[in-house]
Amino acid sequence: MNADTLRELERVEWRVLAALRPIDAITAATIVAPLRVTAEGARIVRNRSGLYVIHEWPALAAHAAALDAPPALPAPGSLALTVSVADPAGQYQPRLARIALPRDPAAAGEDSLFSALPIALHPAPGARLGINWCALRVSLAHRTSGDALGGALLRVVAGDAVLARGLSDWRGEALVAVAGIPVTTWSEDEDAVVVSHIAATLEAIFDPAAGTRTPMAHVRAGHPPPRLPLVDPDAIESRRALLPRAQQDLSLAARGALNLNLGLDLP
């Protein structure tokens, strides 16, 4: 054998369809604790950077053999993979996320294959709170039957800005933590220079097809439903105008805590 001849003993090729970056919905910080990230038929691996990399999916099997350039079809973003994200430690609510595939390697910014997709996780009712946060502990139920509503999206809105979001668990309980409220801020009232509270609205949005209803007697007895709520909060928010909603006006303050009972009418 010629001394310049190379002999291939093993080949390792990493083909990537997308990378997911779970983040804290309140702080936008990357979640470093291990999570369960799964999707039917897909192979997802957590790498050393804490990203969850989608390596294989049968719908994009042709991409596995195309290392130099991806196939022209299917077109970028024309397919959707539904991913489930859960926190074994219970600090975050589980959720679904819709991932548009294939990703485009030639795209710029967040649309590029080489940019990890952020997936926001919302705090569980027992999650730890940060300093100066305003904590809203919400109990959501059907107004007539009293059934607990799980998988509802809750939003805190001030003007045109969404200050915080949360998800209810199977008991209808949710923690919505509002960060960034100043201890004092300028008032719009000419008779008051500064104020320590800001006006906001709590909004609950429920998708009957995706969420759960649990009789209050079962909640008190600690009996969860056969199917725990697992929803895509982004999908709920995009359809909020078409779904049952309820809202309540609030006055928020840094380090404040509010316990709220919210009733929602369903068709």
C-alpha positions as CSV (number, residue, x, y, z in Angstrom):
1,M,0.0,0.0,0.0
2,N,1.3,3.4,-0.9
3,A,2.2,5.5,2.1
4,D,0.0,8.4,0.9
5,T,-3.1,6.2,0.6
6,L,-5.8,6.8,3.2
7,R,-7.9,3.9,4.4
8,E,-11.3,4.7,5.7
9,L,-12.1,2.6,8.8
10,E,-15.2,4.3,10.0
11,R,-17.4,7.2,8.8
12,V,-19.5,9.3,11.2
13,E,-21.9,11.8,9.5
14,W,-24.2,14.1,11.4
15,R,-27.2,15.3,9.5
16,V,-29.4,17.8,11.2
17,L,-33.0,18.7,10.4
18,A,-33.4,21.4,13.2
19,A,-32.2,22.3,16.6
20,L,-34.5,23.4,19.5
21,R,-33.6,25.6,22.4
22,P,-36.0,25.5,25.3
23,I,-36.2,28.8,27.1
24,D,-37.8,30.1,30.3
25,A,-40.9,32.0,29.2
26,I,-40.3,34.7,31.9
27,T,-36.6,35.4,31.6
28,A,-35.9,34.1,28.0
29,A,-32.9,32.3,29.5
30,T,-31.9,28.9,28.1
31,I,-33.1,26.0,30.3
32,V,-30.1,23.9,31.1
33,A,-31.8,21.2,33.1
34,P,-32.5,18.0,31.1
35,L,-35.9,17.8,29.6
36,R,-37.9,15.2,27.8
37,V,-38.3,16.2,24.1
38,T,-40.0,13.7,21.9
39,A,-41.9,13.5,18.6
40,E,-43.5,10.5,17.0
41,G,-41.2,8.8,14.6
42,A,-38.4,11.3,15.0
43,R,-34.9,10.9,16.6
44,I,-34.1,13.8,18.9
45,V,-30.8,14.0,20.8
46,R,-29.7,16.5,23.4
47,N,-26.2,17.8,22.5
48,R,-23.5,19.2,24.8
49,S,-24.7,22.7,24.4
50,G,-28.2,21.8,25.8
51,L,-29.9,22.0,22.4
52,Y,-32.3,19.3,21.3
53,V,-31.3,18.3,17.7
54,I,-33.7,16.6,15.3
55,H,-31.6,14.1,13.4
56,E,-34.2,11.9,11.7
57,W,-37.8,12.0,10.7
58,P,-39.4,9.5,8.2
59,A,-41.1,12.3,6.3
60,L,-37.7,13.7,5.5
61,A,-35.9,10.4,4.9
62,A,-34.4,11.6,1.6
63,H,-32.5,14.4,3.5
64,A,-30.5,11.7,5.3
65,A,-28.8,10.7,2.1
66,A,-28.2,14.2,0.8
67,L,-25.2,15.6,2.6
68,D,-23.9,18.2,0.1
69,A,-27.3,19.8,-0.6
70,P,-30.9,19.1,0.6
71,P,-33.5,17.8,-1.9
72,A,-35.6,20.5,-3.5
73,L,-38.8,18.9,-2.3
74,P,-40.5,19.1,0.1
75,A,-40.2,22.9,0.1
76,P,-38.8,24.5,3.2
77,G,-41.4,24.9,5.9
78,S,-44.0,22.9,4.1
79,L,-44.2,20.1,6.7
80,A,-44.9,20.2,10.4
81,L,-43.5,18.1,13.2
82,T,-45.3,18.2,16.5
83,V,-42.8,18.0,19.4
84,S,-43.7,17.3,23.0
85,V,-41.5,19.0,25.7
86,A,-41.8,18.0,29.4
87,D,-39.8,18.9,32.5
88,P,-39.1,15.8,34.7
89,A,-38.4,18.2,37.6
90,G,-41.8,19.8,37.4
91,Q,-40.7,23.4,37.3
92,Y,-42.3,23.9,33.9
93,Q,-45.6,23.0,32.4
94,P,-45.4,20.4,29.5
95,R,-46.3,21.7,26.1
96,L,-46.5,20.9,22.4
97,A,-44.7,22.9,19.7
98,R,-45.2,22.8,16.0
99,I,-41.9,22.8,14.1
100,A,-42.0,23.8,10.4
101,L,-39.7,21.5,8.3
102,P,-37.5,21.2,6.4
103,R,-35.4,24.2,7.6
104,D,-33.7,26.3,4.9
105,P,-29.9,26.3,5.2
106,A,-29.8,29.4,2.9
107,A,-32.2,31.5,4.9
108,A,-30.9,34.3,7.2
109,G,-31.4,34.9,10.9
110,E,-33.9,32.8,12.9
111,D,-35.3,31.1,9.7
112,S,-32.0,29.4,9.0
113,L,-31.3,25.8,9.6
114,F,-28.3,26.8,11.6
115,S,-30.3,28.8,14.1
116,A,-31.8,27.0,17.0
117,L,-35.6,27.5,17.4
118,P,-36.5,28.9,20.9
119,I,-39.4,27.0,22.6
120,A,-40.8,28.9,25.6
121,L,-41.8,26.9,28.6
122,H,-44.2,28.3,31.2
123,P,-43.8,27.9,34.9
124,A,-45.7,25.2,36.8
125,P,-47.8,26.3,39.8
126,G,-45.0,25.2,42.2
127,A,-42.2,26.9,40.3
128,R,-39.6,29.1,42.0
129,L,-40.1,32.9,41.7
130,G,-37.6,35.6,41.1
131,I,-37.0,38.8,43.1
132,N,-39.5,41.6,42.5
133,W,-41.8,39.4,40.4
134,C,-45.5,39.8,40.7
135,A,-47.1,36.3,41.1
136,L,-50.6,35.6,39.9
137,R,-52.0,32.3,41.2
138,V,-55.1,31.6,39.1
139,S,-57.8,28.9,39.5
140,L,-59.7,28.5,36.3
141,A,-63.1,26.7,36.1
142,H,-66.1,26.3,34.0
143,R,-68.6,28.9,35.2
144,T,-71.6,26.6,35.4
145,S,-70.4,23.2,36.4
146,G,-67.3,24.2,38.3
147,D,-65.1,21.8,36.3
148,A,-61.4,22.6,36.4
149,L,-60.1,23.6,33.0
150,G,-56.6,22.3,32.2
151,G,-54.5,23.5,29.3
152,A,-55.8,27.0,29.2
153,L,-53.5,29.8,28.1
154,L,-53.4,32.8,30.4
155,R,-52.0,36.2,29.3
156,V,-51.4,39.4,31.3
157,V,-51.8,42.4,29.0
158,A,-51.1,46.1,29.6
159,G,-52.1,48.3,26.6
160,D,-50.8,46.5,23.5
161,A,-48.1,44.6,25.3
162,V,-48.3,41.1,26.7
163,L,-46.4,41.1,30.0
164,A,-46.6,37.4,30.9
165,R,-48.1,34.1,29.9
166,G,-48.9,30.9,31.7
167,L,-50.7,27.5,31.3
168,S,-53.2,25.8,33.7
169,D,-52.6,22.3,34.8
170,W,-55.2,19.5,35.1
171,R,-56.5,21.1,38.4
172,G,-57.1,24.4,36.6
173,E,-54.3,25.9,38.6
174,A,-51.8,28.3,36.9
175,L,-48.9,30.5,37.9
176,V,-48.4,33.6,35.8
177,A,-45.3,35.4,36.9
178,V,-44.9,39.0,35.7
179,A,-41.2,40.2,35.8
180,G,-39.9,43.7,35.2
181,I,-42.5,45.7,37.1
182,P,-40.6,48.7,38.6
183,V,-41.0,49.4,42.3
184,T,-42.1,52.9,41.4
185,T,-42.8,54.4,37.9
186,W,-44.0,57.6,36.4
187,S,-47.7,58.2,36.6
188,E,-49.9,59.6,33.8
189,D,-52.0,61.3,36.5
190,E,-51.0,64.9,36.8
191,D,-51.8,64.8,40.5
192,A,-49.4,61.9,41.2
193,V,-45.7,62.0,40.3
194,V,-45.0,58.3,40.8
195,V,-47.1,55.2,41.3
196,S,-46.3,51.7,42.6
197,H,-48.9,49.8,40.7
198,I,-49.7,49.4,37.0
199,A,-53.1,48.5,35.5
200,A,-53.3,45.3,33.4
201,T,-55.8,42.7,32.3
202,L,-55.7,38.9,32.9
203,E,-57.1,36.9,30.0
204,A,-57.8,33.2,29.9
205,I,-58.2,31.4,26.6
206,F,-59.4,27.8,26.4
207,D,-59.5,25.4,23.5
208,P,-62.2,22.7,24.4
209,A,-60.8,20.3,21.8
210,A,-57.3,20.4,23.3
211,G,-57.8,21.2,27.0
212,T,-59.2,19.0,29.8
213,R,-62.3,19.3,32.1
214,T,-62.0,17.7,35.5
215,P,-64.9,17.6,38.0
216,M,-64.0,19.5,41.1
217,A,-64.7,16.5,43.3
218,H,-62.0,14.6,41.4
219,V,-59.6,17.6,41.9
220,R,-60.2,17.6,45.6
221,A,-59.7,13.8,45.8
222,G,-56.4,14.1,43.8
223,H,-57.7,12.0,40.9
224,P,-56.3,13.3,37.6
225,P,-58.1,12.7,34.3
226,P,-56.9,9.9,32.0
227,R,-55.4,12.4,29.7
228,L,-53.3,15.2,31.2
229,P,-53.5,18.5,29.4
230,L,-50.8,18.9,26.6
231,V,-51.4,21.9,24.4
232,D,-49.5,24.2,22.0
233,P,-49.8,27.6,23.6
234,D,-48.7,29.3,20.4
235,A,-51.6,27.7,18.5
236,I,-54.1,28.7,21.1
237,E,-52.8,32.3,21.0
238,S,-53.0,32.5,17.2
239,R,-56.7,31.4,17.5
240,R,-57.6,33.4,20.5
241,A,-60.3,35.4,18.7
242,L,-62.2,32.2,17.9
243,L,-61.9,30.5,21.3
244,P,-63.8,30.9,24.6
245,R,-62.2,33.6,26.7
246,A,-62.6,35.3,30.1
247,Q,-60.8,38.3,31.5
248,Q,-60.3,40.3,34.7
249,D,-58.8,43.7,35.4
250,L,-55.7,43.8,37.7
251,S,-53.5,46.1,39.5
252,L,-49.9,44.8,39.5
253,A,-47.0,45.7,41.8
254,A,-43.5,44.4,42.2
255,R,-43.2,41.6,44.8
256,G,-47.0,41.4,44.8
257,A,-49.1,38.3,44.9
258,L,-52.7,37.8,43.8
259,N,-54.9,34.8,44.1
260,L,-57.6,34.8,41.5
261,N,-60.6,32.7,40.7
262,L,-61.7,33.0,37.1
263,G,-64.9,31.5,35.6
264,L,-65.2,30.8,31.9
265,D,-68.3,30.1,29.8
266,L,-68.1,27.3,27.2
267,P,-70.4,26.6,24.3
